[in-house]
Amino acid sequence: MEKSIRSTILSSFIILSLAVLINPNCASAQSIGKNQINIRSGPSLRSRVLFQAPLGYPIKIEKEQGNWVFFRDWVGETGWVYKPFVSNISTAVILVSRANLRSGPGIRYNLVGQAKEGDIYKILGRQGKWCRLGYYYGDQPVGWVDSSLIFGD
């Protein structure tokens, strides 16, 4: 009986791990970990600076080359960033002009505020298609938002 329970738990863990690895949206979501970081056209300090990214800027890493990572952002822009400037902190950017923030993960929960397009938040948790957002520093929640309204989930 005990062996069967361990086998079931191990099987569940393997299936969940594979689901995360197969789904690139979960496995590759990261953020910029310092403020005003140069995003470059190639993996070199000699490459042209395309723009500067703020702290928490959510990115989806597509490939790595040495100490550099190539990413795509929420508007489809791509660039290279020095790997030590990338954080494993999951962040999200609001994609719509106004997104309702709720007290819980669903439309039946009270409205606690609104976020505007371009606002960046730390992802504190997930439940179904809902993400719990907070500020980059600390774990103080701001509210829950439907994940279809954000990039970074």
Secondary structure as UniProt FT lines:
FT   HELIX           2..22
FT   HELIX           24..27
FT   STRAND          29..32
FT   STRAND          37..40
FT   TURN            45..46
FT   STRAND          49..53
FT   TURN            55..56
FT   STRAND          58..65
FT   TURN            66..67
FT   STRAND          68..72
FT   TURN            74..75
FT   STRAND          78..82
FT   HELIX           83..85
FT   STRAND          86..87
FT   STRAND          91..94
FT   STRAND          98..102
FT   TURN            107..108
FT   STRAND          111..116
FT   TURN            117..118
FT   STRAND          120..127
FT   TURN            128..129
FT   STRAND          130..134
FT   STRAND          141..146
FT   HELIX           147..149
FT   STRAND          150..151
//
